[in-house]
Amino acid sequence: MEKVLLIGIGGFLGSVARYLISGYIQDRTGEIFPFGTLAVNVIGCFVIGGLSELAEARAFLSPETRALVVVGVLGGFTTFSTFGNETVNLLRDGEWAFAVMNLLTHAVLAIGAVWVGRATAHAVWR
């Protein structure tokens, strides 16, 4: 039951952070392309990459900390369900180029961010 509570607390914190950060970025970049969602997904992927490297290389996270941070905070922070919905909305609205751009930039930048996060953690905390 303790892990469930930790995940819930982390999910709350991650969701609030997602709302604030994605809204801030979206307000400054325009209305059509969902840059706010892209930003939180790339940030979340970078962080999970770094934490995964540390967890594997140094046994960095206890099961409780993993539940709080990885499952809770990052689960609430990253927004792939929102990404999917926004992509479908772009398609529905006839914005095919933006839909394809959204799909490709998320895939390339998010996977790249996981790799960079892992490489950064490895370089810093060998």
PyMOL commands that set and color helices and strands:
alter all, ss='L'
color gray80, all
select helices_A, chain A and resi 2-29+35-58+63-77+80-92+96-124
alter helices_A, ss='H'
color red, helices_A
deselect
rebuild
show_as cartoon
